[in-house]
Amino acid sequence: MNTNRSPKLSALGLEFAAMALVLFTLVNCNGGKMEMDNTANKVTLSSIGDVPAEAWQKLSQKKIYFGHQSVGYNMLNGIKDVINENPQIKLDIVETADPAQLNRPILAHSRVGRNSEPVSKTRAFADNMDKGIGEKADVAFFKFCYVDIDPKTDVSKVFRDYRDTMETLRTRYPKTVFIHVTTPLTVKRSGLVGAAKRLLGRPEGNIKRDEFNQLLRQAYLNKEPLFDLALVESTFQDGRRSLFEDQGKIYPSLVPQYTDDDGHLNARGRRVVAEQLLIFLARYSDKRTD
C-alpha cells in the first residue's frame, strides 16, 4: 500500500514526531528552529522570507565546503535558482576542492568518492579535509546518495565508519563546524513494478535508507547540526508527507512531484530542498558565535 495519510500513523506517532523534530529543530542547540505543525502527518516548512537580512549577511561571510555527487548538483542548481530570485542571499558558488580557494567567503563544492560505495565518500571527504580544507572551512559537510544505501547495505557498518571518521575530524579541526546530512530517498514504486518487486521478495530501498537515517538522528539530534534532507524530500509543499507501509511499519519516500526519474531532483524538488538548506545554513550562521 502506498499512501500519504496512513491510518496506522497514530500507532507510530511518536516515531514520526521525532522525525519531524529532527528537521524542524535542525540546528539543535546551536541554531534556529523552523516552524512545524506537529499534527497528524503534516509539517510546515519555513520560507526564505522568515530569515532576517542579518542572517543572510553573516552567511555570506562564511567559508563552506560541500562534498557530493549528482543529487548534490541538483541541490546546488536549486540554490542558484533561489539566489537569482532573492538578491539578499549572496554566495560565491565555486566547484573546487582546492584549499587555497577557501581564503575568502565561498561555497566550495566538489565530487567525493564513488557512487554505490558509501565508505569511499566518507574517506574522500576526510582526505579533502586533511589536504587543507579542514584548516580553512568554517562549515563542512557531505552527503551520501540514494544509490549508496540499497537493500543489501550493512547500514550499521557504514554508520560506524562515518561516525568514527567524523569524530576524528571534529577533534582534528575544532574550529570547523561539521554538519550531518540524512541520505536522500527515492520514489516508492507502485503499480506493476512495485507489485513485481514484492512478488520477487525484493525489499524497498527506502527502508534501508530510513534505517541509516535513524542512526544519524539517534547519534546527532540535539547534539550536533543535522540537516534532515530525507524529511524535506518526503514533505509535500502543502505539508503532507509521502509515506508508505511495509510489514506494518511506515517509511518516508521521495515526493513524486520532486523528481522526473524517481531519484534525482527536478526543478521543483531542487528548489524545495535548496530553500530549506539555505534557511538551515543562514539560521545556523546567525546564531553561531566564532
KELOMAR-925717 format. One record per residue: y, z, x of N, C-alpha, C in turn; residue in three letters. Coordinates in steps of 0.2 Angstrom, whole numbers, padded with zeros to 4 digits. Example, Ala and Ser with C-alpha at 12.3 -4.5 7.8 and 13.67 -1.06 7.14 Angstrom:
-0028_0039_0066_-0022_0039_0062_-0016_0039_0066_ALA
-0011_0035_0064_-0005_0036_0068_0000_0039_0064_SER
//
This chain:
-0006_0000_0004_0000_0000_0000_0006_0000_0004_MET
0011_-0004_0003_0017_-0004_0007_0023_-0003_0002_ASN
0027_0003_0003_0031_0005_-0002_0038_0008_0002_THR
0043_0007_-0002_0049_0010_0001_0050_0017_-0002_ASN
0047_0019_-0007_0048_0026_-0010_0041_0028_-0012_ARG
0038_0032_-0008_0031_0033_-0010_0031_0040_-0014_SER
0026_0041_-0019_0026_0047_-0022_0023_0053_-0018_PRO
0020_0051_-0012_0017_0056_-0008_0022_0058_-0003_LYS
0028_0056_-0003_0033_0058_0002_0035_0066_0001_LEU
0034_0068_-0006_0035_0075_-0007_0031_0080_-0003_SER
0025_0078_-0002_0020_0082_0001_0021_0081_0009_ALA
0025_0076_0011_0026_0076_0018_0034_0077_0019_LEU
0037_0080_0015_0044_0081_0015_0047_0084_0022_GLY
0043_0089_0024_0045_0092_0030_0045_0088_0036_LEU
0040_0084_0036_0039_0079_0042_0045_0074_0042_GLU
0046_0071_0036_0052_0066_0036_0059_0069_0037_PHE
0059_0075_0034_0066_0079_0035_0067_0080_0043_ALA
0062_0082_0046_0063_0082_0053_0064_0076_0057_ALA
0061_0070_0054_0063_0064_0057_0070_0062_0056_MET
0072_0063_0050_0079_0062_0048_0084_0066_0053_ALA
0082_0072_0054_0087_0076_0058_0087_0074_0065_LEU
0082_0071_0067_0082_0068_0074_0088_0063_0075_VAL
0088_0058_0070_0093_0053_0071_0100_0056_0069_LEU
0101_0060_0064_0107_0062_0062_0110_0068_0065_PHE
0106_0071_0070_0109_0076_0074_0107_0073_0081_THR
0109_0067_0082_0107_0063_0088_0109_0066_0094_LEU
0114_0068_0095_0117_0071_0102_0115_0078_0103_VAL
0112_0081_0098_0110_0088_0098_0115_0093_0100_ASN
0114_0097_0104_0119_0102_0106_0125_0100_0110_CYS
0124_0094_0112_0130_0091_0117_0134_0086_0113_ASN
0132_0084_0107_0136_0078_0104_0137_0079_0097_GLY
0140_0073_0094_0142_0073_0087_0136_0072_0082_GLY
0137_0075_0076_0132_0074_0071_0134_0068_0066_LYS
0129_0064_0065_0131_0059_0059_0129_0062_0053_MET
0132_0060_0048_0131_0062_0041_0124_0060_0038_GLU
0121_0064_0034_0115_0062_0031_0114_0065_0024_MET
0111_0061_0020_0109_0063_0014_0102_0065_0014_ASP
0100_0071_0015_0093_0073_0016_0090_0074_0009_ASN
0090_0069_0005_0086_0069_-0002_0081_0063_-0002_THR
0076_0065_-0006_0070_0060_-0007_0071_0053_-0003_ALA
0069_0054_0003_0068_0047_0007_0074_0043_0007_ASN
0080_0046_0008_0086_0042_0008_0091_0046_0013_LYS
0094_0041_0018_0099_0044_0023_0105_0040_0023_VAL
0110_0043_0026_0117_0039_0026_0119_0038_0033_THR
0119_0032_0035_0122_0030_0042_0129_0031_0042_LEU
0131_0033_0048_0139_0033_0049_0141_0026_0050_SER
0148_0026_0050_0151_0019_0051_0156_0020_0057_SER
0157_0014_0060_0162_0014_0066_0168_0017_0064_ILE
0171_0017_0058_0177_0020_0056_0177_0027_0056_GLY
0171_0030_0056_0171_0038_0057_0172_0040_0063_ASP
0172_0036_0068_0173_0038_0075_0181_0038_0077_VAL
0184_0044_0080_0191_0044_0081_0192_0039_0087_PRO
0198_0037_0088_0200_0032_0093_0199_0036_0100_ALA
0200_0042_0101_0200_0046_0107_0193_0045_0110_GLU
0188_0045_0105_0181_0045_0107_0179_0038_0110_ALA
0182_0033_0107_0181_0026_0110_0184_0025_0117_TRP
0190_0028_0117_0194_0028_0124_0190_0032_0129_GLN
0187_0037_0128_0183_0041_0133_0176_0037_0134_LYS
0173_0033_0129_0168_0029_0131_0169_0024_0135_LEU
0175_0021_0135_0177_0015_0139_0178_0017_0146_SER
0178_0023_0148_0179_0026_0155_0172_0027_0158_GLN
0167_0027_0154_0160_0028_0157_0157_0023_0160_LYS
0152_0025_0165_0148_0020_0169_0141_0021_0166_LYS
0139_0016_0162_0132_0017_0159_0128_0012_0161_ILE
0121_0014_0162_0116_0009_0164_0110_0009_0158_TYR
0108_0003_0156_0103_0002_0151_0098_-0003_0153_PHE
0092_0000_0154_0086_-0004_0156_0082_-0006_0149_GLY
0080_-0013_0149_0077_-0015_0143_0073_-0022_0144_HIS
0071_-0025_0139_0068_-0031_0139_0071_-0035_0133_GLN
0067_-0039_0129_0070_-0043_0124_0074_-0040_0118_SER
0071_-0034_0115_0074_-0031_0110_0081_-0028_0112_VAL
0081_-0026_0119_0087_-0024_0122_0093_-0029_0122_GLY
0091_-0035_0123_0096_-0041_0122_0098_-0041_0115_TYR
0094_-0041_0110_0096_-0041_0103_0101_-0035_0102_ASN
0100_-0029_0105_0105_-0024_0104_0111_-0025_0107_MET
0111_-0028_0113_0117_-0029_0117_0121_-0035_0113_LEU
0118_-0040_0111_0121_-0045_0107_0125_-0042_0101_ASN
0121_-0037_0098_0124_-0034_0092_0130_-0030_0094_GLY
0130_-0027_0100_0136_-0023_0102_0142_-0028_0103_ILE
0140_-0034_0106_0146_-0038_0107_0149_-0041_0100_LYS
0144_-0041_0095_0147_-0043_0088_0151_-0038_0086_ASP
0149_-0031_0086_0153_-0026_0084_0160_-0025_0088_VAL
0160_-0026_0094_0166_-0026_0098_0171_-0031_0096_ILE
0168_-0037_0095_0173_-0043_0093_0177_-0041_0087_ASN
0174_-0037_0082_0177_-0036_0076_0181_-0029_0076_GLU
0180_-0025_0082_0183_-0019_0082_0187_-0018_0089_ASN
0193_-0020_0090_0196_-0020_0096_0197_-0013_0099_PRO
0196_-0008_0095_0197_-0001_0098_0191_0000_0103_GLN
0186_-0004_0102_0180_-0002_0107_0180_-0007_0113_ILE
0181_-0004_0118_0181_-0008_0125_0176_-0006_0129_LYS
0171_-0011_0130_0166_-0010_0135_0165_-0017_0139_LEU
0164_-0016_0146_0163_-0021_0150_0156_-0022_0151_ASP
0153_-0027_0147_0145_-0028_0147_0143_-0033_0153_ILE
0139_-0030_0157_0138_-0035_0163_0130_-0034_0164_VAL
0127_-0040_0165_0119_-0039_0167_0119_-0039_0174_GLU
0117_-0033_0176_0116_-0031_0183_0113_-0025_0185_THR
0109_-0024_0190_0106_-0018_0192_0109_-0016_0199_ALA
0114_-0019_0201_0117_-0018_0207_0122_-0012_0207_ASP
0120_-0006_0211_0124_0000_0211_0131_-0001_0212_PRO
0133_-0006_0216_0140_-0007_0218_0144_-0009_0212_ALA
0141_-0012_0207_0145_-0013_0201_0146_-0007_0197_GLN
0143_-0002_0198_0145_0005_0194_0150_0009_0198_LEU
0154_0006_0202_0160_0009_0205_0166_0009_0200_ASN
0165_0007_0194_0170_0006_0189_0167_0007_0182_ARG
0171_0008_0177_0168_0009_0170_0164_0002_0168_PRO
0158_0003_0165_0154_-0003_0164_0148_-0001_0160_ILE
0146_-0006_0156_0140_-0005_0153_0135_-0010_0156_LEU
0132_-0008_0161_0127_-0012_0165_0120_-0012_0162_ALA
0117_-0018_0162_0110_-0018_0159_0106_-0023_0163_HIS
0100_-0022_0163_0095_-0027_0166_0088_-0026_0163_SER
0084_-0031_0165_0077_-0030_0163_0074_-0025_0167_ARG
0069_-0021_0164_0065_-0017_0168_0057_-0018_0166_VAL
0053_-0018_0171_0046_-0018_0170_0043_-0025_0167_GLY
0037_-0024_0164_0034_-0030_0161_0032_-0028_0154_ARG
0032_-0032_0149_0030_-0031_0143_0023_-0029_0142_ASN
0021_-0025_0138_0014_-0023_0137_0012_-0018_0142_SER
0016_-0016_0147_0014_-0012_0152_0020_-0006_0152_GLU
0019_-0001_0148_0025_0003_0147_0026_0007_0154_PRO
0021_0009_0157_0022_0013_0164_0026_0009_0169_VAL
0025_0002_0169_0029_-0002_0173_0036_-0001_0172_SER
0038_0000_0165_0045_0000_0164_0048_0007_0166_LYS
0044_0012_0165_0046_0019_0167_0047_0019_0175_THR
0043_0016_0178_0043_0015_0186_0049_0011_0188_ARG
0050_0006_0185_0056_0001_0186_0062_0005_0185_ALA
0063_0008_0180_0069_0012_0178_0070_0017_0184_PHE
0065_0021_0186_0066_0026_0191_0068_0023_0198_ALA
0065_0017_0199_0066_0013_0205_0074_0011_0205_ASP
0076_0009_0200_0083_0007_0199_0088_0013_0200_ASN
0086_0019_0198_0090_0025_0199_0090_0027_0206_MET
0084_0026_0209_0083_0028_0217_0087_0023_0221_ASP
0088_0017_0219_0091_0012_0223_0099_0013_0223_LYS
0101_0018_0219_0108_0019_0220_0112_0020_0213_GLY
0109_0018_0207_0112_0018_0201_0112_0026_0199_ILE
0107_0030_0201_0107_0037_0199_0113_0041_0202_GLY
0115_0038_0207_0121_0042_0211_0128_0040_0207_GLU
0128_0034_0204_0134_0031_0201_0135_0032_0193_LYS
0129_0032_0190_0130_0031_0182_0131_0038_0179_ALA
0136_0038_0174_0137_0044_0170_0132_0045_0165_ASP
0129_0039_0163_0124_0039_0157_0119_0034_0159_VAL
0113_0035_0158_0107_0030_0160_0102_0031_0155_ALA
0099_0025_0153_0093_0026_0148_0090_0019_0148_PHE
0083_0019_0146_0080_0013_0145_0075_0014_0139_PHE
0073_0008_0136_0069_0009_0130_0062_0005_0131_LYS
0057_0007_0128_0051_0003_0128_0052_-0002_0122_PHE
0047_-0007_0122_0047_-0012_0117_0042_-0011_0112_CYS
0042_-0014_0107_0036_-0013_0102_0030_-0015_0105_TYR
0030_-0020_0109_0023_-0023_0112_0020_-0018_0117_VAL
0024_-0013_0119_0022_-0008_0124_0017_-0003_0121_ASP
0018_-0002_0115_0013_0003_0111_0010_-0001_0106_ILE
0003_-0002_0107_-0001_-0005_0102_-0007_0000_0100_ASP
-0011_-0003_0095_-0017_0002_0093_-0021_0005_0098_PRO
-0021_0001_0104_-0026_0004_0109_-0022_0008_0115_LYS
-0016_0009_0114_-0012_0013_0119_-0014_0020_0119_THR
-0015_0023_0125_-0015_0030_0126_-0008_0033_0126_ASP
-0006_0035_0120_0001_0037_0120_0002_0043_0123_VAL
-0002_0048_0124_-0002_0054_0127_-0001_0053_0135_SER
-0005_0048_0137_-0004_0046_0144_0003_0043_0146_LYS
0005_0038_0142_0011_0035_0143_0017_0040_0142_VAL
0016_0045_0137_0022_0050_0137_0022_0055_0143_PHE
0016_0057_0145_0016_0061_0151_0019_0058_0157_ARG
0018_0052_0158_0021_0048_0164_0029_0048_0163_ASP
0031_0046_0157_0038_0046_0155_0041_0053_0156_TYR
0038_0058_0153_0041_0065_0154_0042_0067_0161_ARG
0036_0066_0165_0036_0068_0172_0042_0065_0176_ASP
0042_0058_0174_0047_0054_0178_0054_0056_0176_THR
0055_0057_0170_0062_0059_0168_0064_0066_0170_MET
0059_0071_0171_0061_0077_0174_0063_0077_0181_GLU
0059_0072_0185_0061_0071_0192_0068_0068_0192_THR
0069_0063_0188_0076_0060_0189_0082_0065_0187_LEU
0080_0069_0182_0086_0074_0180_0087_0079_0186_ARG
0082_0081_0189_0083_0085_0195_0086_0082_0201_THR
0084_0076_0202_0087_0072_0207_0094_0070_0206_ARG
0096_0068_0200_0103_0066_0199_0106_0070_0193_TYR
0108_0076_0195_0110_0081_0190_0117_0079_0186_PRO
0120_0075_0189_0127_0073_0186_0126_0067_0181_LYS
0120_0064_0181_0119_0058_0177_0116_0061_0170_THR
0118_0059_0165_0115_0061_0158_0110_0055_0156_VAL
0104_0058_0155_0098_0053_0154_0097_0054_0146_PHE
0097_0048_0143_0096_0048_0135_0089_0045_0134_ILE
0086_0048_0129_0079_0046_0127_0080_0042_0121_HIS
0076_0037_0121_0076_0032_0115_0069_0031_0112_VAL
0068_0032_0106_0062_0030_0102_0060_0023_0103_THR
0054_0022_0102_0051_0015_0103_0052_0011_0096_THR
0055_0005_0097_0056_0001_0091_0050_-0001_0087_PRO
0050_-0003_0081_0045_-0004_0076_0044_-0012_0075_LEU
0039_-0013_0071_0038_-0020_0068_0038_-0019_0061_THR
0038_-0025_0057_0037_-0026_0050_0030_-0024_0048_VAL
0029_-0020_0043_0022_-0019_0041_0020_-0025_0037_LYS
0014_-0028_0040_0011_-0034_0037_0008_-0033_0030_ARG
0010_-0037_0025_0007_-0036_0019_0003_-0043_0017_SER
0001_-0043_0011_-0002_-0049_0008_-0008_-0051_0012_GLY
-0010_-0057_0013_-0016_-0059_0015_-0017_-0057_0023_LEU
-0012_-0057_0027_-0013_-0055_0034_-0014_-0048_0034_VAL
-0010_-0044_0030_-0012_-0036_0030_-0019_-0035_0028_GLY
-0021_-0038_0022_-0027_-0037_0020_-0033_-0039_0025_ALA
-0032_-0044_0028_-0037_-0046_0033_-0037_-0041_0039_ALA
-0032_-0038_0041_-0032_-0033_0046_-0036_-0027_0044_LYS
-0034_-0025_0038_-0038_-0019_0035_-0045_-0020_0035_ARG
-0047_-0026_0032_-0054_-0028_0032_-0058_-0028_0038_LEU
-0054_-0030_0043_-0057_-0030_0050_-0057_-0023_0054_LEU
-0054_-0019_0050_-0053_-0012_0053_-0048_-0011_0059_GLY
-0043_-0016_0059_-0038_-0016_0064_-0032_-0011_0062_ARG
-0031_-0006_0066_-0026_-0002_0064_-0019_-0005_0065_PRO
-0014_-0002_0061_-0007_-0004_0061_-0004_-0001_0067_GLU
0000_-0006_0071_0003_-0004_0077_0008_0001_0077_GLY
0012_0001_0071_0017_0006_0070_0014_0013_0070_ASN
0008_0014_0068_0005_0021_0068_0005_0024_0075_ILE
0003_0020_0080_0003_0022_0087_0010_0023_0089_LYS
0015_0019_0087_0022_0019_0089_0025_0026_0087_ARG
0023_0027_0080_0026_0033_0077_0023_0040_0081_ASP
0016_0039_0083_0013_0045_0087_0017_0046_0093_GLU
0019_0040_0097_0023_0041_0103_0030_0044_0102_PHE
0033_0041_0096_0040_0043_0095_0040_0051_0093_ASN
0035_0053_0089_0034_0060_0088_0034_0064_0094_GLN
0030_0062_0099_0030_0066_0105_0037_0066_0108_LEU
0041_0061_0108_0048_0061_0111_0052_0066_0107_LEU
0051_0066_0100_0055_0070_0096_0053_0078_0098_ARG
0047_0079_0098_0045_0086_0099_0047_0088_0106_GLN
0048_0084_0111_0050_0086_0118_0057_0087_0118_ALA
0061_0083_0115_0068_0082_0116_0073_0084_0111_TYR
0071_0085_0105_0075_0087_0099_0078_0093_0101_LEU
0085_0094_0100_0088_0100_0101_0088_0102_0108_ASN
0086_0098_0113_0086_0100_0120_0090_0095_0124_LYS
0089_0088_0123_0092_0083_0127_0094_0077_0122_GLU
0099_0073_0124_0101_0067_0120_0095_0063_0118_PRO
0094_0061_0112_0089_0057_0109_0092_0052_0104_LEU
0092_0046_0105_0094_0040_0101_0087_0038_0097_PHE
0087_0039_0091_0081_0038_0087_0081_0030_0084_ASP
0080_0026_0089_0080_0019_0087_0075_0017_0081_LEU
0070_0020_0081_0065_0019_0076_0067_0021_0069_ALA
0071_0026_0069_0073_0029_0062_0079_0024_0060_LEU
0083_0021_0064_0088_0017_0062_0085_0010_0060_VAL
0080_0008_0064_0076_0002_0062_0073_0002_0055_GLU
0071_0008_0053_0067_0009_0047_0071_0011_0041_SER
0078_0011_0042_0083_0013_0037_0087_0007_0034_THR
0086_0005_0028_0090_0000_0025_0097_0002_0025_PHE
0102_-0003_0024_0109_-0002_0024_0111_0003_0018_GLN
0107_0003_0013_0109_0007_0007_0106_0014_0008_ASP
0102_0015_0014_0100_0022_0015_0092_0023_0013_GLY
0089_0018_0010_0082_0019_0008_0078_0018_0015_ARG
0072_0020_0015_0068_0020_0021_0062_0015_0020_ARG
0061_0011_0025_0055_0006_0025_0049_0010_0027_SER
0044_0012_0023_0039_0016_0024_0032_0013_0021_LEU
0027_0015_0024_0020_0013_0022_0015_0018_0022_PHE
0010_0018_0018_0005_0023_0018_-0001_0021_0022_GLU
-0004_0025_0025_-0011_0023_0029_-0015_0030_0029_ASP
-0021_0029_0025_-0025_0035_0025_-0022_0042_0023_GLN
-0018_0041_0018_-0014_0047_0016_-0008_0049_0019_GLY
-0006_0046_0025_0000_0048_0028_0005_0042_0028_LYS
0011_0044_0029_0017_0040_0028_0020_0038_0035_ILE
0021_0032_0036_0024_0030_0043_0030_0025_0042_TYR
0034_0025_0046_0040_0020_0046_0038_0013_0049_PRO
0042_0008_0046_0041_0002_0049_0048_-0002_0049_SER
0049_-0007_0052_0055_-0011_0053_0057_-0014_0046_LEU
0063_-0013_0044_0066_-0016_0038_0065_-0023_0039_VAL
0062_-0027_0034_0060_-0034_0034_0067_-0038_0035_PRO
0072_-0036_0032_0078_-0040_0032_0082_-0039_0039_GLN
0079_-0035_0044_0082_-0034_0050_0079_-0039_0055_TYR
0074_-0043_0053_0071_-0047_0058_0069_-0054_0055_THR
0068_-0059_0059_0065_-0065_0057_0058_-0067_0060_ASP
0056_-0062_0064_0049_-0063_0067_0045_-0057_0067_ASP
0046_-0052_0063_0043_-0046_0062_0044_-0041_0068_ASP
0048_-0043_0073_0049_-0038_0078_0056_-0038_0081_GLY
0058_-0044_0083_0065_-0044_0086_0070_-0044_0081_HIS
0076_-0041_0083_0081_-0040_0078_0085_-0047_0077_LEU
0087_-0048_0071_0091_-0054_0069_0098_-0052_0069_ASN
0103_-0056_0066_0110_-0054_0067_0111_-0048_0063_ALA
0108_-0047_0057_0109_-0041_0053_0106_-0035_0056_ARG
0100_-0035_0059_0097_-0030_0062_0100_-0027_0068_GLY
0102_-0032_0072_0105_-0030_0078_0112_-0027_0077_ARG
0116_-0029_0072_0122_-0026_0070_0121_-0019_0068_ARG
0116_-0018_0064_0115_-0011_0061_0113_-0006_0067_VAL
0109_-0008_0071_0107_-0004_0077_0112_-0003_0082_VAL
0116_-0009_0083_0122_-0008_0088_0127_-0003_0086_ALA
0129_-0003_0079_0134_0001_0077_0131_0008_0078_GLU
0125_0010_0076_0123_0017_0077_0122_0019_0085_GLN
0120_0014_0089_0120_0016_0096_0127_0017_0099_LEU
0132_0013_0097_0139_0014_0099_0142_0021_0096_LEU
0140_0022_0090_0143_0029_0087_0140_0034_0091_ILE
0133_0034_0093_0130_0039_0097_0133_0040_0103_PHE
0134_0034_0107_0137_0035_0114_0144_0037_0113_LEU
0148_0035_0108_0155_0037_0108_0156_0045_0106_ALA
0152_0047_0102_0152_0054_0100_0150_0059_0106_ARG
0145_0056_0109_0142_0060_0115_0148_0060_0120_TYR
0151_0055_0122_0156_0054_0127_0162_0059_0125_SER
0163_0059_0118_0169_0063_0116_0168_0070_0117_ASP
0162_0072_0116_0161_0080_0117_0158_0082_0124_LYS
0156_0077_0128_0154_0079_0134_0160_0081_0139_ARG
0159_0086_0142_0164_0088_0147_0161_0087_0154_THR
0165_0084_0159_0162_0082_0165_0164_0088_0170_ASP
//
